[in-house]
Amino acid sequence: NMAHWLQKSAEDVFGSVMCCPGCFALFRLEALLGVVKRNSEGMGDVVKRSILQRYCRLARKPLDIHQYDQGEDRWLCQLLVQQGWRLKYTSSSALAETHCPESIERLFVQRRRWTASTLANIFRFLGKGTEIARRSECVTKVFVLYQLLLFVSGVVSPASLCLALASGLVSAFEWPLFWSILVASFPIVVFIIVCRYFKEATQLKLATFLSSAYVLLIGILCIGLMV
């Protein structure tokens, strides 16, 4: 989609692509297994440690679960960038096949995994951004700043949606700001509680209902603003 093309292209221009989707990505074998430098006596020293050793380690902490297990391709790409490799985005006519979600429930599960993985990996990257920039030619301060903006936008996006809906309620129906914010925040609070105490099936049903409700509400707000 358009957002995918724009983000991958921007990352390629600023520094390195941070996530090469597994269904259409190619990696150098030497990048995954490590590089051995030979001297005049034929002896070898490992210059870059095998990335697969770190990639295959088990998650021990909650943040590790989001980083390692929720988006394996992004975790692998982050390890490559940390080792100094640059990942490029190439828009070509090559064809690749993959399985895509066929229902709103499967799409929601996919997006929930990807969002958590993206935020966890960017958070860890920002913690080592200065160190990575010193040993990598593709990671610059501008690139680190760009990743920081992506992280902040991902964190504040639910609150931004809430405020946008509240502003629409105020403009379209002249509701008080307090009650508009309360009405816009109520579904979010309910969904957080459901995710905390109920099973995934209930979460998916509520997510489907809220998605339809938000589409209807935004449509009503647009009509109200035009009238």
C-alpha positions in Angstrom: 0.0 0.0 0.0 1.0 3.7 -0.2 2.0 3.9 3.4 4.3 0.9 3.0 6.0 2.3 0.0 6.5 5.8 1.5 7.9 4.5 4.8 10.3 2.0 3.2 11.5 4.6 0.7 12.0 7.2 3.5 14.0 4.7 5.6 16.1 3.8 2.5 16.9 7.5 1.9 17.6 8.5 5.5 19.7 5.4 6.4 18.5 1.8 6.3 15.2 -0.1 6.0 14.3 -1.3 9.5 12.0 -4.1 8.4 12.3 -6.3 5.3 9.1 -8.4 5.2 10.0 -12.1 5.1 7.9 -12.9 2.1 10.0 -10.7 -0.3 13.3 -10.1 1.3 16.8 -11.4 0.3 19.8 -11.4 2.7 23.5 -12.1 2.2 24.5 -15.4 3.8 27.7 -13.8 5.1 25.6 -11.2 6.9 23.7 -13.9 8.8 26.5 -16.3 9.5 29.3 -13.8 10.3 32.3 -12.6 8.3 35.7 -14.3 8.7 38.8 -12.3 7.8 41.9 -14.3 6.7 45.4 -13.1 7.3 48.6 -14.0 5.5 49.0 -17.2 7.5 45.6 -18.4 6.6 44.2 -17.9 10.1 40.8 -16.5 10.6 39.3 -14.1 13.1 35.5 -13.5 13.3 35.0 -9.9 12.5 31.2 -9.9 12.8 29.5 -12.4 15.1 26.9 -14.7 13.7 23.5 -12.9 13.9 21.6 -16.2 13.9 23.0 -16.9 17.4 21.3 -13.8 18.8 18.2 -14.2 16.6 17.5 -17.7 17.9 17.7 -16.9 21.6 14.6 -17.2 23.8 12.6 -14.3 25.2 12.9 -13.9 28.9 11.2 -10.6 29.5 7.9 -9.1 28.4 9.6 -6.6 26.1 11.7 -9.4 24.6 8.5 -11.3 23.7 7.2 -8.3 21.7 10.6 -7.8 20.1 11.6 -11.4 19.3 8.4 -13.3 18.8 5.8 -10.8 17.5 7.7 -9.7 14.4 10.6 -12.0 13.6 11.5 -10.2 10.3 11.8 -6.8 12.1 14.0 -8.3 14.8 16.3 -9.9 12.3 16.6 -6.6 10.4 17.4 -4.7 13.5 20.2 -7.2 14.3 21.6 -6.6 10.8 21.6 -2.9 11.2 23.3 -3.1 14.6 26.1 -5.1 13.0 26.6 -2.3 10.4 24.7 -3.7 7.4 22.5 -1.5 5.3 19.2 -2.8 4.2 17.8 -1.3 1.0 14.4 -1.0 -0.5 14.0 -1.9 -4.2 10.8 -1.3 -5.9 10.8 -3.6 -8.9 8.5 -5.8 -11.0 9.4 -9.0 -9.1 6.5 -11.1 -7.9 6.1 -12.8 -4.6 3.3 -14.8 -3.0 2.3 -14.9 0.6 -0.7 -15.6 2.8 -2.8 -12.6 3.7 -5.5 -12.2 6.4 -8.9 -13.1 4.9 -11.1 -11.8 7.8 -11.2 -8.7 10.0 -10.3 -10.9 13.0 -7.1 -12.2 11.4 -6.2 -8.7 10.2 -6.6 -7.4 13.7 -4.4 -10.1 15.2 -1.7 -9.4 12.5 -1.8 -5.6 13.1 -1.7 -6.1 16.9 1.5 -8.2 16.6 3.1 -5.8 14.1 2.4 -2.7 16.1 3.8 -4.2 19.3 6.9 -5.5 17.5 7.5 -2.1 15.8 7.3 -0.1 19.0 9.5 -2.6 20.9 12.2 -2.7 18.3 12.3 1.0 17.7 12.5 1.5 21.5 15.5 -0.8 21.8 17.1 0.8 18.7 16.7 4.3 20.2 18.5 3.1 23.3 21.5 2.1 21.2 21.1 4.7 18.5 24.2 6.7 19.3 26.4 3.5 19.7 25.1 2.1 16.4 25.6 5.5 14.6 29.3 5.4 15.6 30.0 2.1 13.9 27.5 2.2 11.0 27.8 4.4 8.0 24.1 4.2 7.2 22.8 5.2 10.7 23.1 8.9 11.1 21.6 11.3 13.7 19.0 12.3 11.2 18.0 8.6 10.9 17.8 8.2 14.6 15.6 11.3 14.8 13.3 9.9 12.2 12.9 6.7 14.2 12.2 8.8 17.3 9.4 10.6 15.4 8.0 7.2 14.3 8.0 5.9 17.9 6.3 9.1 19.3 3.7 9.1 16.6 2.9 5.4 17.3 2.6 6.0 21.0 0.3 9.1 20.8 -1.9 7.9 17.9 -4.7 6.5 20.2 -4.9 9.8 22.1 -4.8 11.8 18.8 -7.8 9.8 17.5 -9.6 10.4 20.8 -9.0 14.1 20.7 -10.0 14.3 17.0 -13.3 12.5 17.7 -13.9 14.8 20.7 -13.2 17.9 18.6 -15.6 16.6 15.9 -18.4 16.1 18.5 -17.9 19.6 19.7 -18.0 21.1 16.2 -20.8 19.0 14.8 -23.2 18.8 17.8 -21.9 21.6 20.0 -21.4 19.2 23.0 -19.3 20.5 25.9 -15.6 19.6 25.5 -15.5 17.5 28.8 -18.4 15.3 27.7 -17.0 15.0 24.2 -13.7 13.7 25.5 -15.5 11.4 27.9 -17.6 9.9 25.1 -14.6 9.5 22.8 -12.5 7.9 25.5 -15.1 5.4 26.8 -14.7 2.8 24.0 -10.9 2.9 24.4 -11.2 2.3 28.2 -13.7 -0.5 27.7 -11.4 -2.2 25.1 -8.4 -2.0 27.5 -10.4 -3.7 30.2 -11.6 -6.4 27.8 -8.0 -7.0 26.6 -6.9 -7.4 30.2 -9.5 -9.7 31.5 -11.2 -11.5 28.6 -10.1 -14.1 26.0 -8.9 -13.3 22.5 -12.2 -14.3 20.9 -14.1 -11.7 23.0 -11.4 -9.1 22.2 -11.7 -9.8 18.4 -15.5 -9.5 18.5 -15.3 -6.2 20.4 -12.6 -4.9 18.0 -14.7 -5.7 15.0 -17.7 -3.9 16.5 -15.7 -0.9 17.5 -14.1 -0.6 14.1 -17.6 -0.5 12.5 -18.8 1.9 15.1 -15.9 4.3 14.6 -16.4 4.2 10.8 -20.1 5.1 11.3 -19.2 7.8 13.9 -16.7 9.4 11.6 -19.2 9.4 8.8 -21.8 11.1 11.0 -19.2 13.7 12.1 -18.3 14.5 8.5 -21.9 14.9 7.6 -22.5 17.1 10.7 -19.5 19.3 9.9 -20.6 19.8 6.3 -24.2 20.6 7.3 
